[in-house]
Amino acid sequence: MNALPSIALALIVASAAIQAAFLFRRDRRLDPASHWILLGAFAALAATGIGRSLAIGFPALTGSFDALALFSACVCLIAWAYRAQGGSRKPALVFVPELQFGATMAAAALLAIASSPIAPREVLAPIPALRSAWLVAHVSLSIIGESFFAVSFVASLAFLASRDEAKRLEYDKVAYASVAAGYPIFTVGALVFGAIWAEQAWGSWWSWDPKEIWALVTWLAYTAYLHLRLVRNRRDALPAIVAAAGFLCALFTFLGVNFLLPGLHSYN
């Protein structure tokens, strides 16, 4: 079981290497295997999470390692689904190989952080305050939403870096679709279920805890993005900048707050 995360990281790196090799082909032919390798990495991480959960008798989501592993697994699954739908007769999104490559690199980075000393791998039973179904829903849905935001971040950076209008259009579509999928999931998980769990654990729906504040900042950033795209119908650089900034806020909420701003979530 301890070897599975390392196997998953090796699979993600192998997938990225295959994708990179095909990105530079003149015929732009798609590789036949990298997305299936990503699915294998997801399976290895899912097995890791299940095994660790069985060991403590509760979903293993409360530690930094488990959260990062789940984050990486979700990004792998989204990257696989993006490629898989791209091969259908009527894909919802045109498949752009460099976006899959960027998402794969993001998954690798998250799992590399999980393998570092800042994320101990010890399997510890959660304290009583964390043994709540609301917490499981809060953490898992928040991470799933943030995983879609990670893909929107990759697409937004590609949009800002490109000068090809046709490609920018596709990057914009992927960024928007990713935010549109992740926003309601993050809203329910981070804000709604988070508030319910906070009331049960601490007796208050809102405590001005640093993690609560930064989760709200993240939500406001993506609310602004959707306003720009849906209400203002902006498809220039501004929505991409807001989406990129939103993910940086999400990343700070996910990691930075725990280490820099001690609060009620400091035991996570």
N, C-alpha and C positions, 0 to 999 in steps of 0.2 A: 504493500500500500504506500509506503514512504517513497517508493521509486516512481509512482505514477505521475506526480507533478513534474519531475525531471523528464520523464518520457514525453509528457504533453508539451513541455517547452521545446524539446528536441524536434517534435513533430511540427510545431508552429514555425520554428526556424527553418526546417526543411521545406515547408510549404512556401515560406517567403523566398527562399533561394530559388525554387522552381519558378515562382511567379516572376522574380527579377530576371531570370534567364530568358523567359518568354517575352518580357516587356521590350527587350532590345532586338527581337526578331523583326526582320524587315516585312515578313508576310503577316505579322500581327496575329498569327494563329494562336488560339487559346490552348493553354496546357490542359491535359486530360485528367490530372490527378491532384492538383494542389488543394482544391476545395474538399476533396474526400479526405485528404490528410488532416485538414482543419477539423473535419467532423470527427476524425479519430482523436484529435487533441481534446475536443469537447467531451467525448466519451470518457477519456482518461480522467479529466477533471471532474466530470459528473460522478464517476466511480469513487474518486477521492473524497468528494463531499459526502456521498452516501456512507462510505466506510467510516469517516470521522463522525458523522451524525450517529451511527449505530454505536460507536464507542462511548459516546456520552449520553445516549438516550434522549437526544434533542437535536433539532436541526443545527448543524455547525455553521453559524452565520455571525457569531458575535465577536470573533477574533479578526485581526487584520489579515492574516494569511487566508482564512476562509473567504472573507469578503473580496479580496483581490483575486483569488482563484475563481470565484463565481463571476466576477467582472470579466476576467479574461475568457472564461468559458462562454459567456453570453456574446461577447464580441466575435469569438470564433463561429458561433452558431449563426449570428447575423451575417457574417461574411460568407459563410457557406450558403445560406438561403439567398443572399443577393446574387451569387454566381448561379445557383440552381434555377432561380426564376428567370435569369438571363438566357437560359437555354430553352425556355418554353417557346411555343409558337407565338404567343402574344404576351411578351414580358411586360410587367407593370413598369419596369425601369430598364432602360438600355444598360447593359452590363459594360462597365468601364474598368479594365484590368488594374489600372493604377489605384483605383479606389479600394479594390479588394486588397491590393498589396499594402496600402496605408493602414487599413483596418487590421490586417495580419500583423504588421509591425506594432500597432497599438496593443494587440493582444499579447504579443511577445514581451513588450515593455512592462505591462501590468504583471505578468507572471514572473518576470525577472525580479521585480520589486517584491513580489510575494516570496521569492526564494532568498531574499536578502536578510540581513540581521534585524532590520526594522520590523519584520513580520515573523515572529517566532512561530514554529510549527507545533508546539505542544498542544495536545488535545485536552482542553480543560473544560470541565462542566461549567455552564454559565451560572452566575450568581442568581438568587431568587428573583430579583427585579427583572432579569432578562428572560425568565421562563414564561413567555407569553406568546400566544398565537398571533396577537397583534404585532408584536415585535418581528416575528418571522415574516409576516406580510409586509410590514414597514420596510425592513431591510432588503428583502428579496425584490420587491417591486421597485424600490428606489434604484437598486443596482441594475435591474433590467432596463429601466428608463434611461439611466446614465450610459448604458451600453449603446443604445441608439444614438445618444448625444455624441458618443465617441466617433461613430461613423459620420455624423453630421459635421463634426470637427474636421475630420480628414477631407470630406468633400468641400467644406468651406475654404480650407487652406489651398486645396487644388484650384478652386475657383479664383481665389485671390492671386495665385501664382501664374495662372494661364492667361494668354492673350488670344487664344483661339475661341471665337464666339460660339461655335458649335459645341466644343467641349465644355465651355462655361455653362451652357444651357443644360447639359447632362449633369454636370456637377451640382448645379443649383437644384435640379429635380431630386437628386439623391439626398442632398442636405435637407431639403424641405420634407421629403418623405420620411426621413429618419427622425426629424423633430416632431412631425405630425404623429408618428407612431410612439415615440418616447414620452412626449409631453403629458398625455393623459395618464400613462402608467406611472410616471414620476409624480404627477400631481396627487394621485390616489395614494401611492406608497409613501412618499416623503412627507406630504402635508396632511392628508386626511388620516391615514392609518398611524402616522407618526404622532399626531395630536391625540388620537384615541389612546395609544399606548402610553404617552406622556401623562395623560390624566390618570391612568391606572397605576403607573409606576411612581409618579411624583405628586399626584393630586392636583395637577394644573395642566390645562390644554397647551399653554404657552408660557415659557419661563425665561425668554430672552437669552437662552443658552447659545453660545457661539455657533454650534452646529445647526440649530434651528434658524438662526439669523442667516447663515450662509446658504442653507437650503432654500430659504425664501428669496434671497438674492438671485440664486440660480433660476428659480421658477420665474422671477420677474424678468430676467434676461431673455428666457425663451418665450415668455409672454410678449415681450417687446419684438422679438423676432417674428412671431406669428402675426402680430399687428402690422409689421412692415410688409410681410408677404401677402397677407390676406386682405387687409383693409387698405393699406397704401399701395398695394400692388407693386412694391419695389423689387426689382430683380438685378440691382446693381451691386456694388461692393458692400454697401452698408449692412444688408441682412447677413452677408457672410461674415463680416466683422463681428456683428452681434452674436451670431451663432458660435463663432470661435471663442469669443469672450465668455459666453455662457458655459462652454465646456471647461474653460479654465476655472470658472467659479465652481462648477460641479466637482472638478478634480481637487480644488482646495477644500471644499466641503467634505469630500470623501477621505482625503489624506491629511492635508495641511492642518485642519482644525484640531485633529487628534494630537498632533505633536507640538503645535504652536499656541493653541488657545485652549487651555484646560477648562473643562466645564462638566456638565452632567453626563456628557457622552465620553468622558475621558477614559472610561474603562473599556471602551470598544476596541 
